Amino acid sequence: MASDLKRAAATAAELAALTGHTVAHDSALRETYAGAWQGLTHDEIVARYGEQYAAWKRGEPVRRGGGELETEVADRAAPVVLEHAEKLPEDGTLVVVSHGGTIRTTIGRLLGLEARHWESLGGLSNCCWSVLGEGARGWRLMEHNAGTLPEPVLGDDD
């Protein structure tokens, strides 16, 4: 299943071509609507909406640029994910192709985290994924912001 917006739909189409599965598109999986912030760079947002931005970063419920609250995004996206997950056969896998903010808020909701803690999950880079599984006490985050890199990463342990 995928957001019906262009980039997510195109990514889902590539996965469908590889797996032979069909994609269900749902507008509930669209990215957070950020009102007047839409299309602005980080620096432009801070310059024009500094206090609103600071409040959002502190974890306060903010309608960024007059747009959606993060809880409203989770209210629309999480039920769609749950609905499709409930229809899976035993040991089935559901792939959801969406957008960073929507994925983060949906994961936060599924894990039962308070909305003010969703930011602690961190961002989700383009073309990366998260893996959730069902545990004895509900959903578990098994991987987050995972992906493969085109070149090896050199670290202190090399």
Backbone bond lengths (Angstrom), bond angles and torsions (degrees), N, CA, C in turn:
res aa  C-N    CA-C-N  psi(-1)  N-CA   C-N-CA  omega(-1)  CA-C   N-CA-C  phi
1 M - - - 1.443 - - 1.520 108.21 -
2 A 1.328 115.83 152.91 1.460 119.33 -173.87 1.513 111.45 -152.81
3 S 1.311 114.18 157.97 1.453 121.79 167.77 1.524 107.54 -60.83
4 D 1.312 115.81 150.58 1.464 119.27 178.54 1.532 112.04 -87.07
5 L 1.339 117.69 1.60 1.455 119.62 177.05 1.524 110.23 -75.88
6 K 1.311 115.52 152.67 1.464 124.37 -167.43 1.531 116.01 -49.51
7 R 1.332 118.36 -55.37 1.466 120.04 -174.37 1.522 111.99 -66.32
8 A 1.328 117.10 -43.62 1.464 119.88 179.57 1.528 110.31 -66.71
9 A 1.316 117.11 -41.60 1.468 120.23 179.32 1.532 110.85 -62.92
10 A 1.322 117.12 -39.15 1.465 120.70 179.38 1.528 110.74 -67.57
11 T 1.323 117.06 -39.81 1.462 120.51 177.47 1.524 110.30 -63.82
12 A 1.322 116.38 -44.56 1.462 120.68 179.01 1.526 111.00 -62.57
13 A 1.332 117.25 -37.20 1.467 120.86 178.66 1.525 110.90 -63.05
14 E 1.326 117.03 -38.69 1.471 120.75 177.51 1.526 111.04 -64.41
15 L 1.324 116.88 -42.73 1.460 120.86 177.64 1.524 110.89 -64.67
16 A 1.320 116.45 -40.95 1.470 120.81 179.32 1.521 110.92 -63.27
17 A 1.318 116.75 -38.76 1.466 120.23 179.30 1.527 110.67 -64.36
18 L 1.316 117.31 -36.04 1.470 121.34 179.45 1.528 112.57 -74.46
19 T 1.330 116.64 -35.25 1.465 120.45 -173.48 1.518 114.05 -98.57
20 G 1.330 117.13 -18.84 1.457 120.34 -176.24 1.515 113.94 81.53
21 H 1.319 117.33 5.24 1.468 121.03 178.24 1.524 110.60 -88.60
22 T 1.311 115.71 160.62 1.461 120.32 175.98 1.529 108.78 -94.72
23 V 1.321 116.10 161.80 1.460 121.92 -179.20 1.517 109.47 -113.73
24 A 1.317 116.13 130.43 1.460 122.11 170.85 1.522 106.70 -96.70
25 H 1.329 116.68 123.68 1.471 120.82 179.56 1.525 109.27 -97.78
26 D 1.326 115.71 142.12 1.464 119.71 -178.44 1.526 109.07 -144.12
27 S 1.310 116.09 126.11 1.469 120.91 -179.80 1.526 111.99 -66.17
28 A 1.326 118.42 -18.16 1.465 121.52 177.84 1.528 111.63 -66.30
29 L 1.330 117.05 -15.08 1.466 121.19 -179.82 1.525 112.39 -95.71
30 R 1.323 117.28 8.86 1.469 120.45 178.37 1.527 110.88 -65.44
31 E 1.342 114.85 160.32 1.462 120.86 178.56 1.520 110.13 -66.42
32 T 1.314 115.16 159.52 1.457 122.62 176.63 1.524 110.17 -55.62
33 Y 1.322 115.73 131.48 1.455 119.48 174.98 1.525 107.75 -82.74
34 A 1.338 116.01 119.44 1.466 121.13 -174.66 1.524 112.95 -106.18
35 G 1.319 118.32 22.80 1.460 121.39 173.70 1.516 113.57 50.63
36 A 1.333 116.22 -128.03 1.468 121.98 -177.19 1.529 112.73 -65.50
37 W 1.325 118.24 -13.67 1.459 120.90 178.11 1.529 111.74 -78.59
38 Q 1.322 116.98 -18.58 1.464 121.16 -176.76 1.530 109.66 -54.09
39 G 1.306 116.71 130.65 1.454 122.05 174.94 1.516 115.49 82.09
40 L 1.329 117.69 -3.67 1.461 120.57 179.81 1.525 110.29 -90.09
41 T 1.314 116.40 151.13 1.454 121.04 173.43 1.529 109.02 -77.21
42 H 1.316 116.11 166.33 1.460 121.13 176.79 1.533 110.73 -55.53
43 D 1.330 116.52 -47.44 1.466 120.65 -178.90 1.524 112.04 -61.88
44 E 1.326 117.57 -39.13 1.466 121.17 178.33 1.525 111.02 -65.78
45 I 1.332 117.01 -40.21 1.468 120.57 178.50 1.517 110.40 -63.01
46 V 1.316 116.96 -46.82 1.462 121.16 -179.44 1.527 110.31 -62.43
47 A 1.331 117.53 -41.59 1.464 121.04 -179.09 1.533 111.91 -66.70
48 R 1.320 117.41 -40.93 1.471 120.99 -175.16 1.521 113.98 -89.63
49 Y 1.327 116.69 -31.45 1.468 121.38 -172.66 1.521 110.67 -131.83
50 G 1.329 116.56 42.76 1.458 122.22 -173.17 1.509 115.26 -53.93
51 E 1.327 118.10 -48.55 1.463 120.44 -177.81 1.529 110.81 -68.85
52 Q 1.315 116.79 -40.24 1.461 120.51 177.78 1.533 110.41 -63.28
53 Y 1.323 116.36 -41.71 1.461 121.62 178.16 1.529 110.08 -63.21
54 A 1.325 117.09 -46.05 1.463 121.35 -179.40 1.530 110.84 -61.45
55 A 1.324 117.31 -41.31 1.469 121.22 178.44 1.525 110.62 -63.23
56 W 1.317 116.83 -41.86 1.462 121.37 178.31 1.531 110.35 -62.35
57 K 1.333 117.11 -44.67 1.462 121.12 -179.75 1.533 111.60 -65.98
58 R 1.341 117.26 -26.50 1.468 120.46 176.42 1.523 111.75 -76.49
59 G 1.330 116.77 -7.71 1.463 120.63 179.27 1.511 114.29 95.17
60 E 1.333 116.82 10.42 1.456 119.68 178.00 1.527 109.28 -77.83
61 P 1.333 117.33 148.64 1.463 119.13 177.34 1.534 109.72 -70.15
62 V 1.312 116.32 113.70 1.463 121.78 -175.28 1.521 109.35 -129.11
63 R 1.321 115.17 133.80 1.477 121.09 171.61 1.520 106.20 -86.88
64 R 1.319 114.61 84.73 1.462 119.36 -177.16 1.519 110.31 -54.01
65 G 1.324 115.58 119.60 1.461 120.82 179.61 1.517 113.33 61.63
66 G 1.319 117.50 19.39 1.457 120.91 -177.73 1.524 113.29 86.02
67 G 1.324 117.01 7.52 1.462 121.90 -177.63 1.514 113.33 -86.06
68 E 1.320 115.05 -148.55 1.459 122.12 -175.23 1.527 112.47 -80.98
69 L 1.302 115.06 148.99 1.456 120.99 167.30 1.526 107.52 -77.69
70 E 1.315 117.24 150.95 1.466 120.34 177.77 1.518 111.14 -59.65
71 T 1.342 117.72 -34.92 1.464 120.36 178.71 1.523 111.24 -65.68
72 E 1.324 117.26 -31.92 1.467 120.42 177.52 1.526 111.06 -69.19
73 V 1.326 116.13 -35.16 1.465 120.08 176.41 1.529 108.93 -63.73
74 A 1.328 116.69 -47.25 1.465 120.48 178.19 1.526 111.05 -63.56
75 D 1.339 117.41 -35.91 1.473 120.94 178.44 1.525 111.89 -60.83
76 R 1.324 117.43 -33.59 1.466 119.77 -178.12 1.527 112.84 -90.49
77 A 1.346 117.28 -32.11 1.467 120.01 -173.92 1.530 113.61 -89.68
78 A 1.309 118.30 -44.48 1.467 120.88 -174.86 1.533 112.98 -58.73
79 P 1.332 119.93 -43.25 1.464 118.53 179.31 1.540 113.37 -61.92
80 V 1.316 116.93 -33.65 1.473 120.31 178.44 1.523 109.98 -66.90
81 V 1.323 116.47 -43.05 1.467 120.29 178.15 1.526 109.63 -63.01
82 L 1.325 117.43 -46.60 1.464 121.10 179.89 1.526 111.76 -61.37
83 E 1.314 116.34 -41.07 1.469 120.81 179.64 1.530 110.84 -59.65
84 H 1.310 117.02 -44.69 1.466 120.65 179.75 1.533 111.40 -72.28
85 A 1.328 117.36 -35.68 1.466 120.78 179.14 1.531 110.53 -64.66
86 E 1.332 116.56 -37.71 1.467 120.64 -179.56 1.527 112.29 -66.41
87 K 1.309 118.15 -22.31 1.464 122.64 -178.95 1.530 112.72 -88.31
88 L 1.329 117.34 -5.09 1.459 120.77 -177.93 1.523 111.52 -69.16
89 P 1.315 116.74 145.51 1.467 118.74 170.52 1.527 109.05 -68.60
90 E 1.326 117.17 162.84 1.465 120.12 177.67 1.524 109.22 -55.59
91 D 1.306 117.31 135.86 1.467 124.13 -177.19 1.528 112.94 65.79
92 G 1.333 118.00 18.38 1.462 121.62 177.14 1.518 110.83 -77.51
93 T 1.302 115.81 164.76 1.460 122.53 179.43 1.525 109.25 -125.42
94 L 1.300 116.63 132.03 1.459 122.44 175.57 1.520 107.62 -108.92
95 V 1.311 117.00 126.60 1.456 122.21 175.19 1.528 106.94 -106.54
96 V 1.321 115.89 126.39 1.459 122.30 179.08 1.515 107.24 -116.57
97 V 1.331 116.93 121.22 1.461 121.59 178.59 1.527 106.92 -108.14
98 S 1.322 114.86 114.91 1.459 119.21 -175.88 1.526 108.99 -143.72
99 H 1.317 116.53 -142.17 1.462 123.23 -173.02 1.520 108.88 -129.77
100 G 1.335 116.65 153.65 1.452 122.26 -172.20 1.517 116.01 -49.34
101 G 1.325 117.53 -51.54 1.464 120.38 -178.95 1.511 112.25 -65.62
102 T 1.311 116.47 -41.05 1.462 120.62 179.94 1.520 110.76 -67.03
103 I 1.319 116.65 -40.75 1.456 119.91 178.81 1.525 110.46 -65.02
104 R 1.338 117.32 -45.61 1.467 120.61 -179.52 1.530 111.37 -60.34
105 T 1.325 117.79 -46.18 1.461 119.55 -178.24 1.534 111.12 -68.84
106 T 1.309 117.20 -35.32 1.463 120.22 178.48 1.522 110.76 -68.08
107 I 1.329 116.87 -43.49 1.462 120.03 176.36 1.530 110.00 -60.27
108 G 1.328 116.61 -46.06 1.460 120.14 178.65 1.515 112.26 -56.94
109 R 1.321 116.36 -43.28 1.468 120.81 178.93 1.531 110.50 -65.79
110 L 1.333 117.41 -46.32 1.467 120.15 -178.50 1.527 112.12 -63.42
111 L 1.333 116.77 -34.07 1.462 120.67 179.38 1.527 112.47 -79.20
112 G 1.331 117.04 -9.84 1.458 120.59 -179.68 1.518 114.01 78.84
113 L 1.335 116.49 19.26 1.462 119.91 177.87 1.527 110.15 -75.63
114 E 1.318 116.79 148.30 1.456 120.44 172.78 1.523 108.01 -66.61
115 A 1.317 116.93 144.09 1.466 121.67 -176.19 1.526 112.39 -53.76
116 R 1.309 118.08 -35.65 1.468 120.08 -178.70 1.526 112.34 -66.67
117 H 1.327 117.99 -12.77 1.460 121.98 179.36 1.527 113.28 -100.50
118 W 1.309 118.90 -3.45 1.463 121.07 -176.49 1.524 111.65 -62.05
119 E 1.312 117.00 -34.36 1.463 120.87 179.55 1.529 111.54 -61.17
120 S 1.324 116.97 -25.95 1.472 120.06 -179.54 1.526 112.08 -66.66
121 L 1.320 117.69 -15.92 1.462 120.32 175.04 1.525 111.16 -69.71
122 G 1.308 116.77 -20.35 1.461 120.68 -178.53 1.512 111.01 79.02
123 G 1.303 114.83 173.06 1.454 120.55 -177.99 1.515 111.88 -77.72
124 L 1.293 114.73 172.44 1.454 121.76 176.11 1.520 106.96 -123.57
125 S 1.306 116.49 116.56 1.459 121.12 -178.50 1.525 110.68 -71.12
126 N 1.332 116.01 156.91 1.458 120.30 177.62 1.525 109.90 -57.18
127 C 1.305 115.64 139.73 1.467 124.50 177.10 1.518 113.81 63.74
128 C 1.306 117.96 19.66 1.456 121.62 174.29 1.523 108.84 -107.73
129 W 1.302 116.88 171.57 1.456 119.44 -173.49 1.518 111.05 -142.72
130 S 1.319 112.92 165.61 1.456 122.61 172.93 1.520 106.91 -125.56
131 V 1.316 115.38 152.48 1.462 120.77 179.04 1.517 107.92 -124.49
132 L 1.325 115.62 125.40 1.453 121.68 174.24 1.519 107.74 -115.91
133 G 1.307 115.59 148.62 1.460 121.42 175.57 1.512 108.61 -136.97
134 E 1.298 115.14 160.25 1.459 119.28 178.13 1.518 109.12 -89.74
135 G 1.322 116.19 126.36 1.453 122.28 176.74 1.510 109.57 -108.75
136 A 1.306 116.20 -177.34 1.460 121.51 -179.08 1.531 112.07 -62.43
137 R 1.338 117.21 -26.90 1.470 120.98 -177.99 1.516 113.44 -112.57
138 G 1.324 116.61 18.50 1.466 119.50 179.03 1.514 111.09 121.32
139 W 1.313 115.08 -159.59 1.458 120.89 -177.13 1.520 110.96 -71.40
140 R 1.347 115.69 145.34 1.464 123.01 177.24 1.518 108.31 -126.59
141 L 1.324 116.52 141.19 1.458 122.23 174.49 1.522 107.33 -89.30
142 M 1.330 116.29 114.19 1.454 121.28 -175.52 1.529 112.19 -99.94
143 E 1.323 117.96 -30.63 1.467 124.17 175.60 1.523 107.16 -148.41
144 H 1.326 115.96 148.92 1.464 118.96 176.39 1.528 109.27 -145.33
145 N 1.309 115.57 137.08 1.463 123.95 179.35 1.531 110.77 55.92
146 A 1.325 115.20 40.67 1.458 121.74 -178.94 1.523 109.35 -85.99
147 G 1.309 115.71 153.48 1.456 120.47 177.65 1.508 109.84 -179.20
148 T 1.284 115.31 171.95 1.451 118.97 176.31 1.513 108.14 -107.60
149 L 1.287 115.82 145.27 1.451 121.46 -179.84 1.522 109.52 -102.72
150 P 1.309 118.64 147.59 1.467 120.16 -179.30 1.523 113.35 -70.06
151 E 1.317 117.73 -19.35 1.461 121.71 -179.81 1.518 108.77 -133.64
152 P 1.333 117.89 151.90 1.469 119.68 177.44 1.525 110.88 -60.45
153 V 1.308 115.56 147.44 1.453 121.47 176.31 1.515 107.63 -96.14
154 L 1.320 116.60 125.67 1.455 121.10 178.56 1.514 108.89 -90.78
155 G 1.313 115.68 131.84 1.447 120.04 -179.85 1.505 111.29 -131.58
156 D 1.329 116.48 -176.74 1.459 122.19 -179.61 1.522 112.48 -65.02
157 D 1.332 117.54 -23.31 1.462 120.01 -176.29 1.524 113.25 -88.15
158 D 1.332 119.00 3.12 1.465 121.58 179.16 1.514 112.18 -85.16
